[in-house]
């Protein structure tokens, strides 16, 4: 990894021992990954319960269903770990980790403040986009190894979808150091001149995470639950954790690219980490809100939307920015 010149993390400021700093960074990143996505999952339970009048998530615990997340955890632990007889056991067991690890890696370069981060790479956004592309391998492994035709169809759908929406995601994001991007928005958040880019990025992020209305790879009315059909217990929980970790990761990326990152609103002296967490929470709620609002698209509609709408719009946006840079 190549450290950028700008920005020194609090870990390097506090300690000089390389191995101690590495240990602290690892603990911090893993702690963040294991806490924040679970919080987003809890908010989704409650948000969907209110939006769709679901009473179930309001019953676990004596006050407002506060123990729902605990109940879900106990449920996953108690379930039997079933592996289909015809499955490739090694690949089947490895797939959840391959789907989850890329989002942990993304959090390594996500800055919560000008000193609150693990690594500040010169090629930070390229690293993020490269890591986000790896998760499709885990989904393909899950679908192929399950020895289930519905799982394989779901995995192929996921691969086609992620390849299609990876292009507008990359085109809309295009820049480098995450710290540098946030620092460049001290006076003007990029969402103001780049609102179309923000909308393209968010739609592509929905498709990358297979969230409604882009959840064709796990369409229960068509292919049961796609690549995850044969998974039970903790293995299935890891796929869910990867999904919520992806929501946090993409919300953080969008906040850095377009919403100023840890930069506060003018005249509102909120500490950078709190501001960043607030932006991540707001964007994560947007993911939840759309899940409860819009119906699923058809597979052909999804592919057409990417190739005939988002990608041309992304290219037009790049051309427009280039012309504006030269002209002004």
Secondary structure, 3 states (H helix, E strand, C coil): CCECCCCCCHHHHHCCCHHHHHHHHHHHHHHHHHHHHHHHHHHHHHHHHHHCCCCHHHCCCCCCCCCHHHHHHHHHHHCCCCCCCCCCHHHHHHHHHHHHHHHHHHHHCCCCCCCCCCCCECCHHHHHHHHHHHHHHHHHHHHHHCCCHHHHHHHHHHHHHHHHHHHHHHHHHCCCCHHHHHHCCCCCCHHHHCHHHHHHHHHHHHHHCCCCCCCHHHCHHHHCCHHHCCCCHHHHHHHHHHHHHHHHHHHHHHHHHHCCCCCCCCCCCCCHHHHHHHHHHHHHHHHHHHHCCCCCCCHHHHHHHHHHHHHHHHHHHHHHHHHHHHHC
